[in-house]
């Protein structure tokens, strides 16, 4: 499906070139939690970068929503470095022959 057809079909993520909508949504939820933690602790981007072992420009990109260089697997480590407990749960399929879902539940 080309990007114009994907947008016309209502699949904005595919239209933007993202193959896995769930992955993008999971990253978005994780990045939102990272941003809230940085803000709640009144950290500068440089301070947040040191905690996670990144450089400040990467933190800046993350906070602007540009997280293409970050995998879903890498972002939980960023949360754990900031003191959050991160739990990944894998459940058996509800129905046979169905693709599983990827989601992130963020508690307050």
DARAJO-V715135 format. One record per pair of residues at least 24 apart in sequence whose ideal C-beta (glycine too) atoms are under 8 Angstrom apart, sorted by the first residue. I is the first residue (numbers start at 1). J is the second residue. D is the distance in whole Angstrom. If there is no record, write none. Layout:
BEGIN
i = <I/I>
j = <J/J>
d = <D/D>
END
This chain:
BEGIN
i = <20/22/22/22/23/23/25/25/25/26/26/26/26/27/27/27/27/28/28/29/29/30/30/30/30/30/30/30/31/31/31/31/31/31/32/33/33/33/34/34/34/34/34/34/35/35/37/37/37/37/38/38/41/48/51/51/52/52/52/52/53/54/72>
j = <102/101/102/103/72/102/102/103/104/72/102/103/104/67/70/72/75/65/67/104/106/72/75/76/78/79/104/106/62/63/65/67/70/75/106/79/84/106/62/63/75/78/79/82/62/63/79/82/83/84/63/82/82/82/81/82/77/78/81/82/81/78/102>
d = <8/6/4/7/6/6/8/7/7/5/5/7/5/5/7/6/6/8/8/4/6/7/4/7/8/7/6/8/6/8/7/5/8/7/7/6/7/5/7/8/7/5/6/7/8/5/7/5/8/7/7/8/8/8/5/6/8/5/5/7/8/8/7>
END
